[in-house]
Amino acid sequence: MLLSDFWGGYLLIHADPTGAIQVLRDPSGGLPCYIRREAERVILAGDIRDLVTPGDAAVDYRELARTLASGDARGRKTCLASAEELIAGECLVAKDGAVRTETWWSPFDHMAYSGGDLSELAEQLRETVADCVGTWASCYSSILLGASGGLDSSIVAAAAARRATRLTGLTLVGPGADGDERRYSRVLANGIGMDLRDAAYDLAHIDVERAVAPHLPWPVAPIFKQSIEAIHRRFEAELSLDAHFSGNGGDGIFCSVRSAVPLLDRFLAEGLRPPLAATIRDIGTVTGANDMAVLRHAWSRCRRNRGQHVPRFDAAGLHGGLVAELEEEGPTHPWLQSDSSVLPGKTVHATYLMRTHKSIELYPRAEAPPHVAPLHAQPIVELCLSIPTWMWIAEGRNRAVARKAFEGWLPPLVIDRTSKGGPGDFHLMIYREYREALHAMLRDGVLAGAGVFDRALLDEREDPSWRGTARRHRILALAAAESWARWWSGA
C-alpha cells in the first residue's frame, strides 16, 4: 500500500476501476494542493495563482480574520473566497458527478506507544532521521541549509552532510545578542565539516507596502522575510542552488512541549505509579516551575476540556465581536477535532504538527529552488507521534529523545543549547524605521474597511520598552496581512 510502503513529497492521482478519480496529498504536506470547485468541474493546482487571479480576487476577510486571530483555527478554507486546501493525508474523490474528501492518513492513527526506553527510542529516531534526511539530501546537487545552530537545523545538517553532494550552511545575523547565533553555527559547521556562510538582515531589503509571500493563500509570512528572500536570491546565483533545506517544523515534530500535559498523559496511561514523580521533576526542570505549581497547572488543565488542546485567540487589533464569533465556531482543522480517548499531550502534538505545514512552501516552485523541510518526512513524523510526551522531557531536557539521538553526531554546545535566537530585534527595527507608513497603511486600509482591523490599536500610546513589544509585533503582522490583501484584491 502506498502510505505504508512509500514516503516523499507527492500527489497521487489515480483512476480506479469503478471510475472514481482519487487525488491524495502525501502526509508530509511536501507539495501544496489547492482546490477550486465550480458547477461542472473541480480544478486542482499546486500554485494558488493558477486557480485565482491576483489583483482581481475576492478575499475572504472572515477567514483572514480567523488566521490573524489564531493559527490553530485555520482549516481547509484559504483566505481567497473561491479556493480551499487539500490537507496533508487527505484524498479528494470524484465519482459520478459527486466530490468528497476522505481522510487516508491522520496523526491520531500513529500515537500508540510501542515501548522502549529513552536510549532505544533515541536509536530508532537517529536511524530514521539519518535515512530520511540523507535520502532527501541525495536528491540535489547543491543545497543551502538555514543553519542557526539550533537543535533542529543542526540535526538536519548532521544527517544531510553524510550524503549531500554539496551542502552549504547559512546563518542569518540580526541586531542584538539574540540575533547573532554564529557562535553555535560555527561550532556546528566545524564539527560536521560543512561550509558555512553568514549574512545580515538589512533594512534596505524592506518595503512594507509590498506583499510578502503572496503565492501563499494566507497572510502568514512576516515582513522580515523580505530580507531573507533577498539574501537567498544572492546565494541561489552564487552557489547554483537547486534546493533550500531547513529544520522547519522541528519544534513541533520533536514535541517541544512546555506545560504539564506530560504529567496528565502519564497518569492517564499508567495510573498513579512512582514514575509520575520523575515526570513532575522533569516538567519543573524544563519550565522552571516547582512541584506544586506543576500539579496545580495539571489539575487546572484537566478541568478545562479534560486537558486536551484548546486553541487560543488573540483579539488585539481585531474587532472583538468578530473574534468572539470565530472563537465560538472553534477550530476547523480535522487534526484539532480528536475524541476523548486521545491523551491530552497528543492533541497538543497533533496541533504542533498542523502548525508546521504553513511554512513549507517557502517560494513558488516555478521561480526558485524548492524548499525541503526533511523533518516532515512521514517515517520521522509517525515515529515521533508514537513516543509518549513524558519521554520528550525525560531527564528534564526539552526534545529529550532528539537530543539523546544525536549525541556524538553534534557538538555538546549544540546538543545542550536551550537558548533560542531569531529575527525579533530586526523585526522591531522595521517597526521603528517605518512606523508612520505602517500606521497609515492600516488606518486607511482594506482590513479596516472590511471590519477586520480595529483602529484603536494604533491609538494606544507608544511604549518603547519591552512592555510594548507584543503590540509592535502585532502591528507588523497586521500590516503584512494588509499588503497581502491589497495584492490579491487589487486595492
PyMOL commands that set and color helices and strands:
alter all, ss='L'
color gray80, all
select helices_A, chain A and resi 2-5+48-50+61-69+107-110+118-137+151-161+177-179+182-192+203-205+225-239+250-253+261-270+275-287+291-303+305-307+320-329+334-336+344-359+374-376+378-386+389-392+394-396+400-405+412-415+424-443+446-449+456-459+466-489
alter helices_A, ss='H'
color red, helices_A
select strands_A, chain A and resi 11-15+21-25+34-37+42-45+84-85+90-95+98-103+143-146+167-173+195-200+243-245+371-372
alter strands_A, ss='S'
color yellow, strands_A
deselect
rebuild
show_as cartoon
